[in-house]
Amino acid sequence: MALSKIDLDKAGVTGTLPTSNLDTVGVAQGGTGITSGTTDQFLKFTGTTTIASAVDNAGSLIYVGGGSTTSNVASVNLDNVFTATYDNYFLIVDMTSNGNGDAILHFRSTAPATMTNANYKYCMMGFDNGGGTESIYSNNDTQFQMGHGLYNNTELDYPAWSGYFYFNSPFSSTHTKTWSGNYINMASNGEQRSFAGGGCFVNQTSLGGVRLSFSSDSVNNCTARMYGIVNS
């Protein structure tokens, strides 16, 4: 259906736009209400059906919580960010340490408490800036190792480790929890290493969040933001 363009200069009105200058669309084609495209195009709807497409935000990212620090702490916890509201989540994080430990991610329960049972499985492959291949993997760990030994923060600008991650149904009590993502870190030998991969937490327990830390030393700078992905 073609919509008429209304030339306001020729309409001869300055206040209320005459309905004769509006195209009418039946209920099957839309519903009630008036919507506009550009400043000189209008559409009139008749009937009772509600138009949802204008406000439909399916697939959008909704901020649900985060954590940060600019001083030495043992970890940064994002608690109560996983809920029944969304099935899937997206995390963006960057951080560094005052030492050279490995970046570590744990799941947190809804209690909340850190999950340290040996149900973590993961595999990540990558390259370093010298052209070499890198890998991180485990079949029965108590955590996700998210990088290789970090280059000392006193010699490197923040962030030294950063990435983004997708979590599938972490709040479900009937699903195995999986994630996938990409991240980069400066290894202890000064190499830049980039990884892609994922992991799973083989435990049908409802999870509430994540814990970010290092295998040794403290987190001394971190910004982490978790977003819910609106169900479509």
N, C-alpha and C positions, 0 to 999 in steps of 0.2 A: 504494500500500500504506500503510495507516494503522499507525503505531507506537503501541504501548501505553505509557501513562504509568505509571510504577511509583511507588506510594506507599510510601516506605521506612518510614513509621510503621506501615503495615499488613503490611509484609513480615515483620516479626518477627525481623529480623537486625541485627546490629551490626558484623559483620566481613565475611565473604564473602557476596556477593549470590547467592542460589540461581538456577541457570540456568532454573528454571521461571518466573522473573519476567522473562525476556528473550525478545524476539521473535527468531526465527531467519530469516536471509535466505540464499537460495541463491547459488551462484557467479555466475550470470547477472545477479544484481541487485547484486553488490558484490564480495565476496571475503572473505579472512580478516582478522581484527583486530577490535578493539572501538573504537568512537568514541562520543563523547557530545555532546549538544546543550546542554541546561541541566544543572544539578547533579543533577536527579532523573529524567533520561531517558537510557536506555542502549540500545544496539543490538548484537546479537551477529551476526557474520558467519561463515559456514562455507565451506570450499573453499580454493582456493589463489590466487585472483586478487588482485592487489595493488590497493589503493585509492589512486589518485594525486591525486584532487581536493583532498584536505586539504593537500597540500604543493605543489600545482602553482602556480608563480608566473609563468606566462606573461603577458607584457605588463608586468611589473614594471620599475621603474627600479633599476639596480644601479650604484652609484658606481664609476667606473673611473679617476678621477684628476682633478686640478685644479691651479690655480696661483693665487698671490696675491702682493701686494706692498703695502707701506705707505711706500715710499720711491721716488724716481725711478729708473726703469729704462727701457731702450729698448723692451722688449716683455715680455709674459708668454706663455710657450710651454706648451702642453699636449701633451706628446709621448707616444707609445706608448699613447694612449687608444683608438685605433681598432684593433681586432684581428678575427680570424676568429670570435671568440666570439659577437658580435652583428652583425646586419645593419644596425640603425638606432641612432641616438644622440640624446641630448637635452642641450643645453648651457644653463646658466643663468649669466649673467655681469653684473657691474656694475663700472664703472671710471670714472676721471676722469684729467685731465692737469693739468700745471702751465702749460699754454698753451691755445690754442683751435683745435687741429687737428681734422681729421675722424677719427672712429673707423674703424679698418681691421682687416679679418680676412683672413689668408692661410691656406691649407692648408699642412701640413708633411708631408714624405715620411716613410717608415718609417726613413730613414737615421739621424737625422732632419735635414732641411734645409728651409728655406722655399722654397715653390714660387712663383717670380716670373715664369714665362712667361705670355704674353698669352692665357690660356685662361679668364679669368674673365668671366662674363656675369651680369648681375643687373638687377633692376628692383624698386623699392620705391615705394609711394605712401603719402601720409599727409596729415595736417592739422596746422596750428599752432593755438595757443590763441586766435589772433585770427580764426579761421575761414578762413584761407587754405589752399590746397592746396600740398603739397610733393611733390617727386619726386627720386629718385636712380636713375640707370640707366647702363649701359654695355654694349656688345656685344663689346668686345675689350680688357679691362683686365688689368693685372698684379696686381690685388688686388680684394677686395670693399670698397667704401666703405660704411660702416654708419651714416652720419649726416652731418649738416652741422656746420660749424665749432663747436667746443665753447665754451661760456661759461667764462671763466677761473675755475679752481678756487679762487683766492683770494677770489672773491666768491660762491661757491656751495658749499653743503654737498654732501658725497659721498653717493650717486653722482650724477654728471652725465650718465652714459650707462649704460643697462641694458636687458637684453632676454633673450629665450629663443629657442632655435633647434633645429630638428629636422634631422638629417643622414641622408640615405638612402644606404646601402651605401658608405660612404667607404673601406672597406678592400678593396673589390672591385677586381680588376685588369681587369675586363671591362665595367664600367658607367661611364657619365658620372656624376659626383658632383653631387648636388643638395642644396639646403637650403631651408627656409622658416622664417619666424619673425616676431616682433614685437619692436619696441624703441622706446625713447623717449630723447630727449636735449634738453638745453637748448642752443639754438643761440647763436652768438656775439652775436646781437642781443638775447638774453634771452628769446626765444620758447621755449615748450615745444613740441616737435615729436614727433609719434608716427607710426611707420611700420609697414607690413605688406608683406611681399613675399617674394622669394626669389631664388635664383641657381643657377648651375651652373658646374662646373669641367670643361671639355671636354678631358679627358685620362684615358685608361684606364690610370691608374697607381694602385697601392695606396697609400693615404694613411695616415699614422700619427697625425696630430693637427692642431692649429690654432695660429696665432700671433695674439695680440691686441696692437694698438699704435695709435698715432695718426700722422696724416700729417706732423705736426710736433710738436716737444717730447716730453716723456717721459710714461710711465704712472706716476703717483705714488700711485695707490690702485686696487686691483683685487682682486676675488674672483671666481673662475671655477670652476665644477664641471661635469664631464662625466659623464653617466650612459648606460650601455648599456641598451637596451630588450630585455628577454628575448624571444627568438623564440617565437612561439605556434605 
